[in-house]
Amino acid sequence: MRGKIIKGIGGFYYIATDTGIIETKAKGIFRLGGITPTIGDDVLIEMDSDGTGMISEIFPRKNKMIRPPVANVDQILVVSSIDQPMINPWLIDKIILLAFHNEITPKICINKIDLDIESAKKYKEEYTKSGFDVFLCSTFTGEGIDELKDHMVGLTTALAGPSGVGKSSIINIMAEVDFETGIVSDKTKRGKHTTRHVEMIKYGSDSYILDTPGFSSLELDFIEDASEIKSLYPEFVKNSSKCKFMNCNHYKEPGCEIKKLVELEEIPQFRYDNYISFYDSIMDRRKY
């Protein structure tokens, strides 16, 4: 029987199949081969007489992320709230790098727009200008949720973002489940972390959604060479052929088309500033 791993706890793997969820273990051959079954893996299972099963084969993965450990993701929905907690473009851009590095399409959801619709519209304009699909939503009023749903049908979507921005609330609406939601601290204005493990939820006939542990401490250690970052900025890739130097890093080089477009406000200033911050942090790391 074929299925998809949706949860793993204590050596047991729970497989979504056409006939329901089946509890399984993995054959020892995987451990001997240094292979660990991962959430999102498409697998073949052999059934036992007691209704449990054994994973006998893991089908080839189209991608696999290390943090969080999940495979076969179609898109990463970067979720941020416009306020409570306040939107953090620096973290959004970090998660976008993680998505592109793993060859996964990133999309952006700005939640809680009922708190500040004008600021939300401004960020949507800026990120749309950079080539991203951006959804303005409010899980409180329901605004924008139907449009978001349309872009998740038939896909496996990983939600990423800091605690308290509404990831669990989005899952509750999409999959009609009851995930625990975070409460934003009045003192820090930050969300309290509620997701303790990676779990994939199946909804509809072929759609999957998963929440992931908080991303507030995401490091860029998955990027070894600072020159890789420019290839993870779609607006840079689109325009870099006009730079004076073919290997331009869009930093201190003269005749840089990217810096020119930033000055013309065709590329958002904050996107470029974040790029320089990321570039510098990786270069500083290499010194040590």
FENGI-V101873 format. One line per field, one symbol per residue. phi: phi as a letter, one per 30 degrees, with the letter a starting at -180 (. if undefined). A space follows every 50 residues. Layout:
phi->???
This chain:
phi->.cabdcabbhicbccdbdckdbdbbcddddddciccebejddbcbcdcdd jcbbdcacdeddaacdbddabhddaccdcbcdahddebeddedddddedd dchcdcbbcccidddaddddddddedddedjcdbccbbddcididddded cbdibccccblddidjdddddeddchbbddcdcddddcicdddcdcadbc ccbidbcbbbdbeecdceccddccceddeddcceddedcddcddcdcdch bcddidddddddddidceedddddeddddddddddddc
